[in-house]
Amino acid sequence: MTGAEYVLTGQLTVPLPASAAYRLFTPEGERTWVDGWDPRYPVPAGDDDAPGTVFVTAAHGATTTWIVLEREPGRRIRYARVTPGARAGTVAVVLEDTTEGCSVTVTYELTALSEAGRDGLREFAGGYPAFLRSWQEAIAASLNA
């Protein structure tokens, strides 16, 4: 049982084996397919997906601080994330090989930190399936570029 207000889980497919697709879900790997994704590191990160790595992103008028909690290269990575005044929680990405490449399960466990955050989180939850479809489309476009 989780203490999060929202637990959102969904899947997408990537036409790569999990060992290769894993890199797409690391802080630096996301630069290749997420428009505007620009992680900044308060302390230089020699290994961007090492547990304990801290990075900050800015999107949609908000700053989010991320911490890599755990990883198993080629298999899974899990982050903590906090957007002050809006939401906090974790994001887990688990990859499994399939005959077509790999299946990627993405789980956000989030709690609102304010009423405005609760409204934004409710909207995010309602659009979660479309959000993951946009990931799949962006990854496919980056691989075909």
OpenMM code with the backbone's topology and positions (N, CA, C; nanometers):
from openmm import Vec3, app, unit

residues = "MET THR GLY ALA GLU TYR VAL LEU THR GLY GLN LEU THR VAL PRO LEU PRO ALA SER ALA ALA TYR ARG LEU PHE THR PRO GLU GLY GLU ARG THR TRP VAL ASP GLY TRP ASP PRO ARG TYR PRO VAL PRO ALA GLY ASP ASP ASP ALA PRO GLY THR VAL PHE VAL THR ALA ALA HIS GLY ALA THR THR THR TRP ILE VAL LEU GLU ARG GLU PRO GLY ARG ARG ILE ARG TYR ALA ARG VAL THR PRO GLY ALA ARG ALA GLY THR VAL ALA VAL VAL LEU GLU ASP THR THR GLU GLY CYS SER VAL THR VAL THR TYR GLU LEU THR ALA LEU SER GLU ALA GLY ARG ASP GLY LEU ARG GLU PHE ALA GLY GLY TYR PRO ALA PHE LEU ARG SER TRP GLN GLU ALA ILE ALA ALA SER LEU ASN ALA".split()
positions = [
    Vec3(0.0849, -0.1183, 0.0000),
    Vec3(0.0000, 0.0000, 0.0000),
    Vec3(0.0888, 0.1237, 0.0000),
    Vec3(0.0520, 0.2203, -0.0777),
    Vec3(0.1285, 0.3438, -0.0876),
    Vec3(0.0565, 0.4563, -0.0136),
    Vec3(0.1334, 0.5536, 0.0295),
    Vec3(0.0755, 0.6698, 0.0954),
    Vec3(0.0478, 0.7817, -0.0038),
    Vec3(0.0704, 0.7582, -0.1308),
    Vec3(0.0504, 0.8606, -0.2330),
    Vec3(-0.0982, 0.8834, -0.2580),
    Vec3(-0.1293, 1.0054, -0.2920),
    Vec3(-0.2667, 1.0430, -0.3253),
    Vec3(-0.3102, 0.9821, -0.4584),
    Vec3(-0.2178, 0.9755, -0.5542),
    Vec3(-0.2454, 0.9178, -0.6858),
    Vec3(-0.1381, 0.8166, -0.7193),
    Vec3(-0.1785, 0.7003, -0.7683),
    Vec3(-0.0863, 0.6002, -0.8221),
    Vec3(-0.1304, 0.5771, -0.9659),
    Vec3(-0.0470, 0.6193, -1.0586),
    Vec3(-0.0795, 0.6134, -1.2011),
    Vec3(0.0188, 0.5204, -1.2696),
    Vec3(-0.0318, 0.4161, -1.3319),
    Vec3(0.0535, 0.3191, -1.3996),
    Vec3(0.0049, 0.2990, -1.5421),
    Vec3(0.1003, 0.2902, -1.6331),
    Vec3(0.0669, 0.2637, -1.7720),
    Vec3(0.1872, 0.2055, -1.8433),
    Vec3(0.1642, 0.1645, -1.9675),
    Vec3(0.2707, 0.1011, -2.0449),
    Vec3(0.2862, 0.1652, -2.1814),
    Vec3(0.4065, 0.1524, -2.2333),
    Vec3(0.4353, 0.1897, -2.3701),
    Vec3(0.5334, 0.0872, -2.4237),
    Vec3(0.5512, 0.0860, -2.5529),
    Vec3(0.6462, -0.0068, -2.6131),
    Vec3(0.7567, 0.0710, -2.6822),
    Vec3(0.8751, 0.0135, -2.6816),
    Vec3(0.9912, 0.0728, -2.7473),
    Vec3(1.0520, -0.0363, -2.8352),
    Vec3(1.0804, -0.0051, -2.9619),
    Vec3(1.1323, -0.1079, -3.0525),
    Vec3(1.2831, -0.1317, -3.0365),
    Vec3(1.3249, -0.1437, -2.9123),
    Vec3(1.4642, -0.1726, -2.8781),
    Vec3(1.4635, -0.2753, -2.7657),
    Vec3(1.5691, -0.3541, -2.7528),
    Vec3(1.5759, -0.4411, -2.6351),
    Vec3(1.5867, -0.3550, -2.5092),
    Vec3(1.5433, -0.4082, -2.3972),
    Vec3(1.5446, -0.3329, -2.2709),
    Vec3(1.6829, -0.2793, -2.2391),
    Vec3(1.7869, -0.3559, -2.2696),
    Vec3(1.9235, -0.3119, -2.2393),
    Vec3(1.9592, -0.1816, -2.3115),
    Vec3(1.9061, -0.1602, -2.4306),
    Vec3(1.9309, -0.0370, -2.5067),
    Vec3(1.8290, 0.0712, -2.4725),
    Vec3(1.7042, 0.0337, -2.4521),
    Vec3(1.5976, 0.1305, -2.4230),
    Vec3(1.6152, 0.1960, -2.2863),
    Vec3(1.6774, 0.1275, -2.1926),
    Vec3(1.6975, 0.1806, -2.0569),
    Vec3(1.7543, 0.3223, -2.0601),
    Vec3(1.8531, 0.3438, -2.1455),
    Vec3(1.9202, 0.4750, -2.1515),
    Vec3(1.8213, 0.5876, -2.1827),
    Vec3(1.7137, 0.5591, -2.2537),
    Vec3(1.6147, 0.6614, -2.2880),
    Vec3(1.5439, 0.7181, -2.1650),
    Vec3(1.5507, 0.6483, -2.0527),
    Vec3(1.4768, 0.6890, -1.9326),
    Vec3(1.5690, 0.7394, -1.8221),
    Vec3(1.6943, 0.7686, -1.8580),
    Vec3(1.7882, 0.8302, -1.7651),
    Vec3(1.7832, 0.9820, -1.7852),
    Vec3(1.8335, 1.0592, -1.6895),
    Vec3(1.8277, 1.2051, -1.7060),
    Vec3(1.8864, 1.2533, -1.8387),
    Vec3(2.0045, 1.2041, -1.8753),
    Vec3(2.0659, 1.2480, -2.0004),
    Vec3(1.9998, 1.1838, -2.1218),
    Vec3(1.9573, 1.0610, -2.1091),
    Vec3(1.8934, 0.9924, -2.2210),
    Vec3(1.7630, 1.0572, -2.2640),
    Vec3(1.6919, 1.1150, -2.1694),
    Vec3(1.5649, 1.1792, -2.2042),
    Vec3(1.5844, 1.3022, -2.2920),
    Vec3(1.7047, 1.3596, -2.2899),
    Vec3(1.7316, 1.4750, -2.3775),
    Vec3(1.7060, 1.4412, -2.5244),
    Vec3(1.7238, 1.3136, -2.5612),
    Vec3(1.7127, 1.2738, -2.7014),
    Vec3(1.5695, 1.2711, -2.7519),
    Vec3(1.4713, 1.2704, -2.6619),
    Vec3(1.3333, 1.2596, -2.7098),
    Vec3(1.2325, 1.3497, -2.6386),
    Vec3(1.2711, 1.4139, -2.5278),
    Vec3(1.1777, 1.5022, -2.4570),
    Vec3(1.2098, 1.6465, -2.4946),
    Vec3(1.1185, 1.7105, -2.5651),
    Vec3(1.1367, 1.8489, -2.6081),
    Vec3(1.1543, 1.9387, -2.4857),
    Vec3(1.2643, 2.0107, -2.4807),
    Vec3(1.2894, 2.1045, -2.3720),
    Vec3(1.3468, 2.0422, -2.2450),
    Vec3(1.3679, 1.9113, -2.2435),
    Vec3(1.4234, 1.8447, -2.1242),
    Vec3(1.5699, 1.8849, -2.1114),
    Vec3(1.6029, 1.9509, -2.0014),
    Vec3(1.7383, 2.0020, -1.9825),
    Vec3(1.7770, 1.9910, -1.8349),
    Vec3(1.8088, 1.8696, -1.7897),
    Vec3(1.8445, 1.8536, -1.6490),
    Vec3(1.9723, 1.9301, -1.6142),
    Vec3(1.9685, 1.9923, -1.4978),
    Vec3(2.0850, 2.0651, -1.4449),
    Vec3(2.1260, 1.9960, -1.3156),
    Vec3(2.2549, 1.9838, -1.2958),
    Vec3(2.3080, 1.9097, -1.1816),
    Vec3(2.3762, 2.0061, -1.0846),
    Vec3(2.3279, 2.0166, -0.9594),
    Vec3(2.3940, 2.1038, -0.8618),
    Vec3(2.5389, 2.0607, -0.8356),
    Vec3(2.5636, 1.9298, -0.8466),
    Vec3(2.6976, 1.8723, -0.8366),
    Vec3(2.7177, 1.7936, -0.9652),
    Vec3(2.8291, 1.8151, -1.0359),
    Vec3(2.8490, 1.7427, -1.1621),
    Vec3(2.8267, 1.5922, -1.1460),
    Vec3(2.7555, 1.5365, -1.2420),
    Vec3(2.7214, 1.3942, -1.2387),
    Vec3(2.8033, 1.3200, -1.3424),
    Vec3(2.8984, 1.2407, -1.2969),
    Vec3(2.9756, 1.1590, -1.3890),
    Vec3(2.8918, 1.0430, -1.4419),
    Vec3(2.7978, 0.9988, -1.3606),
    Vec3(2.7095, 0.8868, -1.3942),
    Vec3(2.5685, 0.9355, -1.3615),
    Vec3(2.4972, 0.9837, -1.4621),
    Vec3(2.3696, 1.0522, -1.4390),
    Vec3(2.2605, 0.9659, -1.3786),
    Vec3(2.2722, 0.8332, -1.3869),
    Vec3(2.1673, 0.7487, -1.3302),
    Vec3(2.2127, 0.6764, -1.2028),
    Vec3(2.3229, 0.7203, -1.1440),
    Vec3(2.3701, 0.6598, -1.0190),
    Vec3(2.2776, 0.6988, -0.9045),
    Vec3(2.2397, 0.6045, -0.8188),
    Vec3(2.1571, 0.6393, -0.7028),
    Vec3(2.2216, 0.7535, -0.6227),
    Vec3(2.1367, 0.8465, -0.5833),
    Vec3(2.1820, 0.9645, -0.5108),
    Vec3(2.2046, 1.0853, -0.5983),
    Vec3(2.2088, 1.0660, -0.7315),
    Vec3(2.2268, 1.1789, -0.8224),
    Vec3(2.1066, 1.2728, -0.8112),
    Vec3(2.1354, 1.4022, -0.7968),
    Vec3(2.0318, 1.5049, -0.7878),
    Vec3(2.0383, 1.5892, -0.9143),
    Vec3(1.9213, 1.6173, -0.9717),
    Vec3(1.9145, 1.7079, -1.0857),
    Vec3(1.7855, 1.7886, -1.0787),
    Vec3(1.7840, 1.8983, -1.1511),
    Vec3(1.6714, 1.9912, -1.1487),
    Vec3(1.6267, 2.0166, -1.2916),
    Vec3(1.4947, 2.0194, -1.3111),
    Vec3(1.4391, 2.0525, -1.4418),
    Vec3(1.3411, 2.1686, -1.4272),
    Vec3(1.3194, 2.2384, -1.5369),
    Vec3(1.2215, 2.3469, -1.5406),
    Vec3(1.1301, 2.3227, -1.6594),
    Vec3(1.0007, 2.3151, -1.6331),
    Vec3(0.9032, 2.2943, -1.7403),
    Vec3(0.7683, 2.3468, -1.6955),
    Vec3(0.6939, 2.4000, -1.7888),
    Vec3(0.5576, 2.4470, -1.7619),
    Vec3(0.5541, 2.5469, -1.6461),
    Vec3(0.6575, 2.6310, -1.6377),
    Vec3(0.6612, 2.7338, -1.5347),
    Vec3(0.6921, 2.6852, -1.3947),
    Vec3(0.7402, 2.5620, -1.3803),
    Vec3(0.7707, 2.5077, -1.2478),
    Vec3(0.9082, 2.4414, -1.2492),
    Vec3(0.9730, 2.4444, -1.1349),
    Vec3(1.1017, 2.3787, -1.1177),
    Vec3(1.0810, 2.2526, -1.0351),
    Vec3(1.1387, 2.1417, -1.0822),
    Vec3(1.1266, 2.0141, -1.0124),
    Vec3(1.2659, 1.9628, -0.9787),
    Vec3(1.2824, 1.9192, -0.8547),
    Vec3(1.4064, 1.8562, -0.8104),
    Vec3(1.3852, 1.7051, -0.8107),
    Vec3(1.4796, 1.6350, -0.8702),
    Vec3(1.4743, 1.4894, -0.8853),
    Vec3(1.5925, 1.4269, -0.8145),
    Vec3(1.5737, 1.3067, -0.7621),
    Vec3(1.6826, 1.2279, -0.7035),
    Vec3(1.6689, 1.0851, -0.7558),
    Vec3(1.7783, 1.0308, -0.8082),
    Vec3(1.7765, 0.8908, -0.8500),
    Vec3(1.7797, 0.8059, -0.7227),
    Vec3(1.6758, 0.7251, -0.7031),
    Vec3(1.6661, 0.6417, -0.5837),
    Vec3(1.7324, 0.5057, -0.6014),
    Vec3(1.7060, 0.4438, -0.7154),
    Vec3(1.7626, 0.3110, -0.7403),
    Vec3(1.7633, 0.2834, -0.8891),
    Vec3(1.8489, 0.1899, -0.9274),
    Vec3(1.8569, 0.1499, -1.0679),
    Vec3(1.9045, 0.0062, -1.0786),
    Vec3(1.8634, -0.0533, -1.1861),
    Vec3(1.9164, -0.1816, -1.2304),
    Vec3(1.9302, -0.1647, -1.3814),
    Vec3(2.0493, -0.1241, -1.4296),
    Vec3(2.0659, -0.0920, -1.5711),
    Vec3(2.0068, -0.1996, -1.6623),
    Vec3(1.9328, -0.1513, -1.7621),
    Vec3(1.8677, -0.2411, -1.8567),
    Vec3(1.7361, -0.2966, -1.8070),
    Vec3(1.7010, -0.2674, -1.6834),
    Vec3(1.5800, -0.3268, -1.6244),
    Vec3(1.4872, -0.2246, -1.5587),
    Vec3(1.5430, -0.1343, -1.4733),
    Vec3(1.4545, -0.0397, -1.4046),
    Vec3(1.5335, 0.0776, -1.3484),
    Vec3(1.4615, 0.1872, -1.3277),
    Vec3(1.5152, 0.3054, -1.2607),
    Vec3(1.3997, 0.3720, -1.1853),
    Vec3(1.4309, 0.4283, -1.0699),
    Vec3(1.3268, 0.4904, -0.9878),
    Vec3(1.3789, 0.6234, -0.9349),
    Vec3(1.2922, 0.7244, -0.9413),
    Vec3(1.3250, 0.8604, -0.9006),
    Vec3(1.2299, 0.9092, -0.7921),
    Vec3(1.2792, 0.9993, -0.7072),
    Vec3(1.1934, 1.0832, -0.6234),
    Vec3(1.1880, 1.2176, -0.6942),
    Vec3(1.0747, 1.2865, -0.6809),
    Vec3(1.0627, 1.4180, -0.7443),
    Vec3(0.9770, 1.5088, -0.6579),
    Vec3(1.0158, 1.6361, -0.6505),
    Vec3(0.9400, 1.7351, -0.5751),
    Vec3(0.9313, 1.8626, -0.6577),
    Vec3(0.8091, 1.9082, -0.6792),
    Vec3(0.7837, 2.0378, -0.7394),
    Vec3(0.7246, 2.1223, -0.6272),
    Vec3(0.8048, 2.2123, -0.5652),
    Vec3(0.7576, 2.2865, -0.4478),
    Vec3(0.6226, 2.3542, -0.4704),
    Vec3(0.5358, 2.3383, -0.3717),
    Vec3(0.4041, 2.3979, -0.3779),
    Vec3(0.3060, 2.3274, -0.4689),
    Vec3(0.3498, 2.2226, -0.5386),
    Vec3(0.2618, 2.1543, -0.6341),
    Vec3(0.2457, 2.0062, -0.6005),
    Vec3(0.3530, 1.9276, -0.6146),
    Vec3(0.3409, 1.7829, -0.5936),
    Vec3(0.4756, 1.7208, -0.5584),
    Vec3(0.4675, 1.6031, -0.4981),
    Vec3(0.5872, 1.5265, -0.4638),
    Vec3(0.5556, 1.3790, -0.4770),
    Vec3(0.6580, 1.2992, -0.5025),
    Vec3(0.6366, 1.1557, -0.5114),
    Vec3(0.7504, 1.0859, -0.5809),
    Vec3(0.7178, 0.9727, -0.6420),
    Vec3(0.8187, 0.8921, -0.7101),
    Vec3(0.7739, 0.8585, -0.8520),
    Vec3(0.8719, 0.8251, -0.9346),
    Vec3(0.8470, 0.7769, -1.0702),
    Vec3(0.9336, 0.6527, -1.0884),
    Vec3(0.8705, 0.5425, -1.1267),
    Vec3(0.9425, 0.4175, -1.1517),
    Vec3(0.9233, 0.3776, -1.2970),
    Vec3(1.0321, 0.3354, -1.3598),
    Vec3(1.0299, 0.2881, -1.4980),
    Vec3(1.0869, 0.1460, -1.4972),
    Vec3(1.0069, 0.0507, -1.5442),
    Vec3(1.0486, -0.0895, -1.5483),
    Vec3(1.0393, -0.1377, -1.6922),
    Vec3(1.1476, -0.1974, -1.7419),
    Vec3(1.1549, -0.2441, -1.8797),
    Vec3(1.1597, -0.3961, -1.8831),
    Vec3(1.0858, -0.4542, -1.9801),
    Vec3(1.0836, -0.5989, -1.9997),
    Vec3(1.0951, -0.6290, -2.1475),
    Vec3(1.1867, -0.7172, -2.1813),
    Vec3(1.2024, -0.7556, -2.3218),
    Vec3(1.0772, -0.8256, -2.3737),
    Vec3(1.0453, -0.7983, -2.5002),
    Vec3(0.9362, -0.8644, -2.5704),
    Vec3(0.9897, -0.9045, -2.7082),
    Vec3(0.9088, -0.9724, -2.7858),
    Vec3(0.9524, -1.0082, -2.9207),
    Vec3(0.9624, -0.8853, -3.0110),
    Vec3(0.8933, -0.7778, -2.9762),
    Vec3(0.8929, -0.6553, -3.0562),
    Vec3(0.9963, -0.5529, -3.0103),
    Vec3(1.0634, -0.5770, -2.9002),
    Vec3(1.1565, -0.4806, -2.8415),
    Vec3(1.1452, -0.4900, -2.6903),
    Vec3(1.0749, -0.3903, -2.6313),
    Vec3(1.0495, -0.4012, -2.4875),
    Vec3(0.9218, -0.3266, -2.4499),
    Vec3(0.8668, -0.3716, -2.3409),
    Vec3(0.7510, -0.3093, -2.2797),
    Vec3(0.8038, -0.2270, -2.1628),
    Vec3(0.7545, -0.1048, -2.1495),
    Vec3(0.7994, -0.0139, -2.0446),
    Vec3(0.6788, 0.0222, -1.9585),
    Vec3(0.6868, -0.0097, -1.8310),
    Vec3(0.5814, 0.0257, -1.7358),
    Vec3(0.6284, 0.1462, -1.6573),
    Vec3(0.5477, 0.2507, -1.6589),
    Vec3(0.5814, 0.3755, -1.5907),
    Vec3(0.4777, 0.4005, -1.4820),
    Vec3(0.5241, 0.4143, -1.3583),
    Vec3(0.4351, 0.4371, -1.2458),
    Vec3(0.4732, 0.5654, -1.1736),
    Vec3(0.3794, 0.6579, -1.1690),
    Vec3(0.3930, 0.7800, -1.0903),
    Vec3(0.3113, 0.7614, -0.9631),
    Vec3(0.3724, 0.7837, -0.8480),
    Vec3(0.3033, 0.7875, -0.7200),
    Vec3(0.3205, 0.9296, -0.6679),
    Vec3(0.2116, 1.0068, -0.6698),
    Vec3(0.2213, 1.1497, -0.6420),
    Vec3(0.1203, 1.1966, -0.5384),
    Vec3(0.1603, 1.2969, -0.4623),
    Vec3(0.0744, 1.3614, -0.3643),
    Vec3(0.0806, 1.5115, -0.3881),
    Vec3(-0.0340, 1.5765, -0.3850),
    Vec3(-0.0404, 1.7219, -0.4016),
    Vec3(0.0113, 1.7902, -0.2752),
    Vec3(0.0758, 1.9062, -0.2945),
    Vec3(0.1287, 1.9832, -0.1826),
    Vec3(0.0486, 2.1100, -0.1556),
    Vec3(-0.0556, 2.1323, -0.2341),
    Vec3(-0.1398, 2.2513, -0.2184),
    Vec3(-0.2703, 2.2271, -0.2928),
    Vec3(-0.3647, 2.3173, -0.2762),
    Vec3(-0.4901, 2.3055, -0.3521),
    Vec3(-0.4643, 2.3212, -0.5017),
    Vec3(-0.3805, 2.4168, -0.5375),
    Vec3(-0.3476, 2.4343, -0.6794),
    Vec3(-0.2771, 2.3087, -0.7313),
    Vec3(-0.1900, 2.2527, -0.6484),
    Vec3(-0.1226, 2.1293, -0.6860),
    Vec3(-0.2202, 2.0148, -0.7034),
    Vec3(-0.3229, 2.0114, -0.6186),
    Vec3(-0.4244, 1.9055, -0.6275),
    Vec3(-0.5010, 1.9170, -0.7595),
    Vec3(-0.5345, 2.0407, -0.7989),
    Vec3(-0.6042, 2.0605, -0.9266),
    Vec3(-0.5159, 2.0153, -1.0430),
    Vec3(-0.3884, 2.0528, -1.0391),
    Vec3(-0.2955, 2.0128, -1.1449),
    Vec3(-0.2747, 1.8626, -1.1485),
    Vec3(-0.2695, 1.8022, -1.0320),
    Vec3(-0.2505, 1.6576, -1.0242),
    Vec3(-0.3725, 1.5833, -1.0763),
    Vec3(-0.4892, 1.6329, -1.0459),
    Vec3(-0.6126, 1.5724, -1.0967),
    Vec3(-0.6136, 1.5789, -1.2500),
    Vec3(-0.5713, 1.6909, -1.3049),
    Vec3(-0.5649, 1.7060, -1.4510),
    Vec3(-0.4598, 1.6116, -1.5101),
    Vec3(-0.3440, 1.6012, -1.4454),
    Vec3(-0.2389, 1.5101, -1.4909),
    Vec3(-0.2900, 1.3662, -1.4904),
    Vec3(-0.3570, 1.3275, -1.3844),
    Vec3(-0.4105, 1.1907, -1.3735),
    Vec3(-0.5107, 1.1623, -1.4853),
    Vec3(-0.5962, 1.2587, -1.5148),
    Vec3(-0.6957, 1.2396, -1.6203),
    Vec3(-0.6340, 1.2241, -1.7582),
    Vec3(-0.5185, 1.2855, -1.7780),
    Vec3(-0.4529, 1.2780, -1.9078),
    Vec3(-0.3382, 1.1790, -1.9139),
    Vec3(-0.3232, 1.0948, -1.8105),
    Vec3(-0.2075, 1.0055, -1.8026),
    Vec3(-0.1943, 0.9099, -1.9219),
    Vec3(-0.3019, 0.8456, -1.9670),
    Vec3(-0.2869, 0.7585, -2.0847),
    Vec3(-0.2350, 0.8353, -2.2077),
    Vec3(-0.2851, 0.9541, -2.2313),
    Vec3(-0.2390, 1.0347, -2.3444),
    Vec3(-0.0943, 1.0791, -2.3233),
    Vec3(-0.0587, 1.1077, -2.1990),
    Vec3(0.0780, 1.1455, -2.1638),
    Vec3(0.1752, 1.0337, -2.2039),
    Vec3(0.1431, 0.9106, -2.1686),
    Vec3(0.2311, 0.7991, -2.2049),
    Vec3(0.2317, 0.7729, -2.3548),
    Vec3(0.1187, 0.7947, -2.4221),
    Vec3(0.1173, 0.7812, -2.5688),
    Vec3(0.2127, 0.8837, -2.6302),
    Vec3(0.2152, 1.0036, -2.5731),
    Vec3(0.3052, 1.1065, -2.6261),
    Vec3(0.4514, 1.0657, -2.6067),
    Vec3(0.4816, 0.9950, -2.4974),
    Vec3(0.6172, 0.9434, -2.4772),
    Vec3(0.6519, 0.8443, -2.5884),
    Vec3(0.5599, 0.7519, -2.6141),
    Vec3(0.5854, 0.6495, -2.7149),
    Vec3(0.6078, 0.7137, -2.8507),
    Vec3(0.5264, 0.8133, -2.8856),
    Vec3(0.5388, 0.8805, -3.0144),
    Vec3(0.6708, 0.9574, -3.0231),
    Vec3(0.7092, 1.0266, -2.9148),
    Vec3(0.8326, 1.1045, -2.9155),
    Vec3(0.9546, 1.0136, -2.9243),
    Vec3(0.9515, 0.9021, -2.8539),
    Vec3(1.0627, 0.8067, -2.8605),
    Vec3(1.0728, 0.7490, -3.0017),
    Vec3(0.9613, 0.7095, -3.0596),
    Vec3(0.9626, 0.6551, -3.1959),
    Vec3(1.0184, 0.7569, -3.2942),
    Vec3(0.9758, 0.8825, -3.2817),
    Vec3(1.0257, 0.9875, -3.3719),
    Vec3(1.1761, 1.0074, -3.3543),
    Vec3(1.2241, 1.0032, -3.2303),
    Vec3(1.3682, 1.0226, -3.2092),
    Vec3(1.4490, 0.9059, -3.2647),
    Vec3(1.3943, 0.7865, -3.2575),
    Vec3(1.4661, 0.6699, -3.3101),
    Vec3(1.4664, 0.6672, -3.4621),
    Vec3(1.3658, 0.7299, -3.5221),
    Vec3(1.3555, 0.7331, -3.6697),
    Vec3(1.4239, 0.8543, -3.7304),
    Vec3(1.4737, 0.9434, -3.6468),
    Vec3(1.5356, 1.0680, -3.6969),
    Vec3(1.6728, 1.0432, -3.7564),
] * unit.nanometer
topology = app.Topology()
chain = topology.addChain("A")
for resn in residues:
    res = topology.addResidue(resn, chain)
    for name in ("N", "CA", "C"):
        topology.addAtom(name, app.Element.getBySymbol(name[0]), res)
